[in-house]
Amino acid sequence: MTLIPAGLRATVALLICCLSLAGMLVVQRREAAPGKSVDVPGPPPAPEAGGLPSARTYGAPARAAFDEILKRPLFVPDRRPPAIPPPTAPAPEPQPELQVRLEGIATVGNTRVAVLRDLSTNTGLRLAEGMKFQGWTLDAVDAQRAVLRRDGQEQELRIERQCQNTGGACN
């Protein structure tokens, strides 16, 4: 009795497997009817005479077939779609803060005038009662203050006195 080396045994076993698989392919090929087509990827075949597609074709259903599923969501307790919230108006843009300083008050006859400094442009302004500046209306002027109003807001300005000796506010 002769011993076959292990490497040769593995080669012979693989050769036998390959030959048996090739034989099975040949048998299957011969059994296929000559008029029948083999499944090859490509466009689906046309419907048969009855108008129904052949048993081998499959097409995805139309989106309308899923309407009932969309109307009854699975993970919502009452199986109703969530209510669509009504559209909301965009929030009004915040108006810029008034950047003025009251520098003085003058009275000419019955007219009272507030002398203001626009801090954003560093320009001086003279407004009489009832005049408008940046949407604000000068509502009232008295000896030490001026009151401006806009859209229900009120801003009161007071004269800031500065002492020349100290460089700051007076005591």
HELIX and SHEET records of a PDB file:
HELIX    1   1 ALA A    6  GLU A   31  1                                  26    
HELIX    2   2 ARG A   63  PHE A   66  5                                   4    
HELIX    3   3 ASP A   67  LYS A   71  1                                   5    
SHEET    1   A 3 VAL A 100  VAL A 108  0                                        
SHEET    2   A 3 THR A 111  ASP A 118 -1                                        
SHEET    3   A 3 THR A 123  ALA A 128 -1                                        
SHEET    1   B 4 LYS A 132  PHE A 133  0                                        
SHEET    2   B 4 TRP A 136  VAL A 141 -1                                        
SHEET    3   B 4 ARG A 145  ARG A 150 -1                                        
SHEET    4   B 4 GLN A 153  ARG A 158 -1                                        
END                                                                             
